[in-house]
Amino acid sequence: NGVLISRNIEAYHAAVKPNLIKDKDKFLLNIKINFPEISQKKLKHKISKNKWFYLKKRLTEEQKNKFWSMGEKAIEFESYQSRIYPHSRLYSHILGQIDDDNYGVSGVEGYFDRNLKDLKKINDPLVLTLETNIQYLIQKELEKAVDDFKVNGAAGLLMNVKTGEVLSLVSLPDYNINLRKDIRSDVYTNKITKGLYELGSIFKTFTVALALNEDLLEPNSIIKNITKKIKCSKYEISDIHEFPTSMTVQDILIQSSNIGAIKIARKIGEKKYKDFLHKLNLLSAPEFELDEVSTPKTIKWNKCKLETVSFGHGIMITPLQAAAAYASISNGGYIIKPTLIKTNNKDENMSEQIISKDTSDQINKMLRKVVTDQDGTATMADIFGYHVGGKTGTAQSYDRKNENINTFISVFPAQNPSYVLLVLLDNPQAAPHIVYEYKGQNITNLNRNEAGWNSVYVAGKIIKKIGPILAINNEEFYNNYVVKKSN
């Protein structure tokens, strides 16, 4: 949004011409006082060779002034172009890093390295879709979530559902890209684009959407014989708790029944379901302007795979893919591709329709009820004025069986979605100190760690803060306040 997030400045290295040193002892003492980190032994050795050498590279302004104030003619300054990032950590997983020679090695810096160095494009800046204020607010709320829920890591993604433009992408922990550290630990992985997760019940939305679009079921169609457990080949699949033995399709989504999703998926059949996931771009690597993008693990469609995938288990995708799929489901059914690059022709991308407008509208109404219904799993995202809809997902971590990945994907405003917001928390703990506003009451001392009590809670906090910046057409506010007041 017109804010500079990466630029070049003139910076300096300090070098020494030994033959210009008049008093070597005084020179060594000055260096020791001002720069104790420089080895005196190595410095003496280099001076003894009587050849030009670098004393210290990549000086800060303070370091340069220290050298200059020493008044040593033997010290000279060599200028070079240095890449700096005014926002430090804020865009670390997007911008990536450069090496000491200013070559991009990761992130946008790596992906667009050739373009950024092209002198023919020197007056044509690379404009990203990001909104700095929103990025900052989402980062701060996720940092608070890390403290509140003692998580291993957190991530957030905000995307325009019609254009695919990414307004914010945050992955924690992050790092200061100005320091050019070698970041190798897995904790610094870009969780949105590189992390592969079983995201659980968010897949139930895809299951229901396909069944409706194929005219196999209606939102109020009754699914019978919903038992606590169901047999699949030699396996037994159970639900998180007991549900009514008969439920409508929309209640299966709202209350998040695994067994209900399985029964719907069996009506669809494996071939149609697999084709649908392929069209949603969930079975292959997404196209995105970063090299740090994972390819989903290949699925073996053997016995029970249809059943487990219907409620989001046995399939691993990136949060980027999940958010893009929700954007496509909620925007009238048009496939969109997520992007970091600002252009003026994004609406032209909405050409491939995967579900009908009617199906999309029906799903949006259901997602809204997940937030507003008494038995919905995301009631704490019901932020007044923003008409939030969405779906929770609480799933076992693939490689850490005793830990959970909790996700909430929201779309808002639900009656005509403009944005999708994904919040992911890696193994959140219960937070008994938090005072939750739940069904009109303030409650605390809760020992709950499902997505509805953390990812949803965080998403609600985020939407409350970024909503005014996004200038969403506040229909609820208009209908409930302006119209009533005028009457």
Disulfide bonds with the S-S distance in Angstrom:
Cys232-Cys304 2.00
